[in-house]
Every structure is written in C-alpha cells, then in structure tokens.
C-alpha cells in the first residue's frame, strides 16, 4: 500500500532545530571560539541553501580548530549530522548523533535525530524507541508526536497514530501533517471515507498543499476510484513538480489502466528527480516489455539488477532475451534465477534452524 510510504520522516525539519541551541558568536570567550561558531553558522546557512559540500567543509573546519566548549561541540555534531542525513550518509549521521548523546545525554533533539535516521534505514521499532526517549526528555514539541505517529503507521499501530494526531490537533488545529498522518492511519484500518474527510479538512485549511492532494489521490487509488485519483495526482504535480513520488504514483496508475506510454513518461520524470530509486527502472522496464520495446527494457533491468538483487527480474530478463532470440543470454538468466532461488531457500532453512 502506497500510503505506508507517504509520510517519510522529515529530516529537513531538524534544520530548524539547530536554532534550539542558543549560541551567539558575540558571547564567545576568545577568537578561536568565535571563529568556530561563525564556521558552524556558515555551515548551517549553506545546508539551508542545499550547498551540502560547502556546508560539510565549514563544519569540518570548525572541528579541525578543536572545539572545547561542550555546547559548541554538540551544535557542531547536530549540524554535521543533518548534512549527512540530507546527503544519505546515514551511518556517518548516526556516528555524530551518538557522539553528541555521549556528551549531552539529556538533549531530546539528538534522540529525535537518531529516530529519524533509524526511520530512514527502515528500523522502525528502533526509531519508535528513540522518539519515545525524546518525548520522555521533553514532552513539549508537537513534532515529536508527529514523528511518533509516523512510526506507529509504519508499525501498523494505527490507533496509537490517530491518538497522537488528535493530541496534536487539539493543541494546534492547523497542524497539516497531523491530518495527513491521521488519514494514513485511517486508510491502513480500511476507513477510507473518514480518511478522505480528514484530508478534505486539511485542504480547507491549505488548498495549495500538494502533499495532501497526493495523499487523497493514493486513497482514491486504493479504493479503485482511478478518475478521482488521477485528478488529485495531476493537481499535486501541478503544485509541486519536484517530488518524484508524485510522478511515480501517477505512473503506476497509468500502468494499471494500460497507458504504458504515459507511464513511461512519468517514470522517466521520476528518475530524473530521484535517479537512485531503482524500483523506477524495474517498473519502467516492465512498461517497455508491454510495448515490446525489449532493448529499452533490458537497459532498465540492467540498471536495476546492478543495484538490487531480485531473482524475479532475472526470470523476466530471460524472457526478454527469448523474445530477442538470444538463447545463450536467456539460458544464463535462468541459471542465475535458479542459483538465487537455491541460495534463498538455503538461507531460509538456516534462519529457521531446519
């Protein structure tokens, strides 16, 4: 179900949390300390602009100067961890977060950051534990409850997610992401009509929010109401043509109704926006197969298999080679499929203790 993937934990929200640590270079005790604070602030500003290379360079320069002040050091670790999260270097981010926690074990934001990293790694139970640690240390920020609700939806603890969303909305009725998460939880519980009503409420508050049109479009898709789904996905793309998942989901819709050319166009746009989502190549390759454009399909399947191990695609690729009358390649793909199948069976037996 697409909706389980809608609300990715929003690492970018942590950028604003950097202001939580109140450090001013005007209060620095010496020139070295002042230089460190200025470098960290420059790093934060470059990160906000999306200039991650410069952002990382400035914060590393601060570390090279030797940061002795505990508050400054934690600020530097948080700053660099956010850069690592934004650039996908999750283990490096985790290392900096852990270092910060060793220095200040009662700083809730560090646990929130660690929860976000675990969420991005797919370790949702660990993420839930860490966001609970953040709430235990500081029960005030609503964003903590938002992130916890996101984990609950991923773990199918949907009523708990709804409870967190309603807690947020009781305090701030215009907190848009709470509506989105509540709708996701309701959809997971097959309460699609109430989910749509929830998103409609959010759209009444902010009618130009592409994410909410996307969410409603996915709900309609899951209900089989493809016309309404397509209208909402079109609107989401119109409002924000920079989000790859909007194109990816619309491509799935086009593929479902057999409009393979439009699906290919959307998959191509999604790949341009997010070239490391290798599922896009697999799906586009499937569309090329349906159009009997086997050479183009092979190119996509090759990119996918160079990055993802999936025995089913070897089997599909063998069929493509058969259509192209390339018997040797066809045989090789079948053998690769059989080898991966045997390996998977052996792994399952070993893990099961059989």
N, C-alpha and C positions, 0 to 999 in steps of 0.2 A: 504494500500500500504506500503510495507516494507520500501521504501525509506524515508518516513517521519520519520522513526525511526533510520536511518543510523547514522546521524551526531548528536550524543548526545553531548550536550555542554561539552567541555572537561575540567573538573575540574582540571585535573592534570596540565594544562598549568599554573595555578595560582601559582604552586610551584615555578616556575622560577620568578614570580613577586615579591617574597619575597626579591629578590636582589634589587628591586626598591627602597626600603628604605635603605639608606646607613648608617648603624650603625657599628661602629668598637669598639670592647672592648678596643682597645688601647687608645681610646679617652674618656673612661669612667672617670667620675669625682671621684669615690670612689670605694672601694672594693665591696660594695653591688651592685652598678650599673654594675660593671664589671662581677660579678657573674651572674646577671640577663641576660646580653647579651650573655654570654657563654652558659647558660642553653637554651635560646631561639635558639641559633645557633645549639646546640646539638639536640634539638627537630627537627629542620628543616632537619638536616642531617639524623636522624632516619626516618623521614617521607619519605625522598627521597629513603631510603632503603626498605620502606614498613614495617618498625617496628613501627606500629602505637601505640601500648601500651606504649612502651618506649618514643615515641615522645610526647604523651599526658602527660606522667608522668613528663618529663623535663619541658615542658611549664607550667604545673600546679605548679611545684616547683618555677618557676620564679614568678608567680602570688603570691604565698604564701610569698615570700620575700618582697612583697609590691613594686609595680612598680610606681614610682612617675613621671619619665620622660615621657612626652606625646608621643614622638616619639617611645620610647621603648614599651609603653603600646599598641600603635596601632600595632606595629610589632608583639607583643605577641598575640593580638586578631586575626590578619590575620593568623599567624602561626597556632593557635588552630582551627580557622575556617576551614582551609584547611584540617586539620586532621579529623575534624568532617565530612566534605564533603566526604573525601575518605572512611570513615567508615559508611557512610549512616545516620549519626546523623544530619539531615538537620535542624531541629529546633534549636538544640544547635549551629550549624554553624550560623544560622540566628541571634541568640541572640548575638553572638560575633561580627558579622558584624555590627549589629545595634549599639552596644556599641562603635565600632570603628568610625562609622559615627557621633555619638554624639560628639566625641572628635575632629575629623577632618572631617568636612562635605564637604570639597572640594577635598578629596582624591579619584580620579577616580577609582582606583583599587577596593576599597570597594564596589562601585556600581556595578562593573563587577562581583565581587564575589556574591553579592546579586542577580544579574541577573541569575547567574549560579544555585544558589540554587532554585530560582523560576522555572527555566527551568527543573531542576531535579524533582521538585514537580508537573510539568505539568501546572504551572501557566504562560503560555507563554506570555500573554498580559502584566502581571506584569514584566516578565523578559525583554520584549522589552522596557518597560518604563525605567527600570533601566540601560540597556545598552545604551539607548539614553542619560541618565544622565551622564554616564561615558564619552561618546563621547563629550557631551557639556562641560565637565570639561577638557578633554584632547583629542583632535581630532587626535593625532599623531599615537598611536599604531594600527597597522593593525589588531591585534587580536580582537579589539573591533568591527571592521566592520565584521570580520569573525563570531563572536558570534551573531551580529545583523542579518546577513544573515541567520544564522541557525534559529533564531526566526521567520524571515519572511517566511522561508519554512514551518515551523510548522503552521503558521497562514494563509498559502496559499496566502501570498502576494509575489508571486514568482518573478514578475518583479523587485520589490524592492530588493529581494535577489540577483538577477542577477546583478543589478546595483552596489550593494556593492561588489560583487565578481569581477566585471570588474574594479572597483576602485582599489581594492587590486592588481589585476594582472597588471594594468597599472604601478603601483609602483614597484611591485616585480613579474615578470612573472613566477617565480619558486615557488610560494606560493601554495603548493599542495592542501591544504584544500579548497582553493577558487575554484579550478576546481571541487572538489567533491561536494561542495555546489551548484555550478552553474549547475552541472549535475542533482542534485536532483530537483532543481527548474524547469529545462527544462523538466524533466520527469513528474513532477506534472502538467505541461502545455501540456502534451502528445506530446512533441517534443523529441521523444526517439532517433531519429537518431542523432540530434545535441548533445544530452546528451552523446551518445556513443563517438562521435568525441571529445567532451570535455574531457572525461575520457581517451581516447587514447592519447590525448596531455599530460595529467598528467603522463601516463605510459611511454611516451617517455622521460620525464624528470627523472622519478624514476621508473624503471621497476621492482623493487623488493618491491613495496608497496602493501601489502596485502589488505589494505582498498579499494584501487582503483579497484583491481580485484573483490572484493566483491561488490562494487557499480555497476560495469558494469554487474556482474552476476545477480544482482537484476533487473537491467534494462532489460536484456535479459529475465529474468523470467516473468516480467510484460508484455513483448511483446509476450510471448508464445514460445520463442526460447530456449527450455529447454536444448538442447545439448550444445549450447554456454554458457548458464547459468551454467550448471554443470561443464564445463571445467574451467570457471572463479572461481567458488566456490572451486573447487579442488585446484586451484592454490593459492587462498587466504589462505586456510587451510595449504597448504604446506609451505607457507611463514610465517604464524603465527598461529600455532595450539593452541594458548592460548586464543583465542577470541571465546566466547560461541556463539555469534550471527552468526558466520560463519557456525558452525555445525547446529544451529537451522534452518537457512535458507535452507541449503542443505537437512536437514531432511524434511522440507516442500516440497521441490522439489521431493524427493523420495516418499513421501506420495502421492503427486499429480499424480505420474505415477504408483502408486500401488506397489512400492517396500517397503513393510512395515518393513521387517527385517532390511534393511539398514537404514530406517528412525528411527527405534528403537535404533539402534547402535549410530546414530548421536544425537538423543535426550538424550541418556544416557551420551554421552561425554559432551554435553552441560550442563547437570545437574551437572556433576562433576565439571565443571568450574564455574557454576553460580547456586547453589542449591536453591536460593531464587527467581528465575524466575519461578513462579508456573504455568505459561502457558505451560511450557515444560512438566510438569506432565500430564496436561489435554491432550495435543497433543499426548504424548506417550501412554496414556491410550486409546485414540481413535485408535491408531495403533494396540494395543493388542486386542481391540474388533474386528477389521477386521480380525485378525488371530485367533479369537475365544479363546484367552487366557484370559478368563474372570476374573480369580483370580488376575492375574497381573494387569489387567485393573482396578479392584477395588482398589488395593493398590495405584495406581496413582491417581485415582479420589478422594480417601480418603485424600491423602496429599493435593491435590488441594483445596478441599472443607473445609479443616481445616484452610485454609489461605485466601480463596477467596469465596465470596458469589455469586453464579451463579446458578440461578434456572434451567437453561437448563441442567446443569450437573446432578442435582438431577433426572431429567427425564431420562437422559441417563443411570444413575446408576440404576434406577428402571428396565430398560430393561435388564441390565446385570444380576440383581438378578432374573429376569424372566427366562433368559437363564440357570441360575444355579438352577432353580426350588425352589427358596427361596421366597415363596409367601408373607410371613409376611414382609420381608425386602422390597420386591417390592411395597407392599401397602404403607409402611411407607415413601418410597421415593416419591411416587406420591402425598401423602398428604403434604409432605414438599414442593414439587413443587407448589401445589395449594395454600398453605399458602403464599409462597413468591410471587406468582403471584398476589394474592389479595392485599398483602401489597404494591407491586409496583404500582398497579392500584390506591390504596388509596393515595399513595404519589404523584402520577402524578396529581390526582384530586386536592389535597390540594395545590400543587405548581401552578396549573393552575387556582385556585380560583373557581373551579366548585362545 
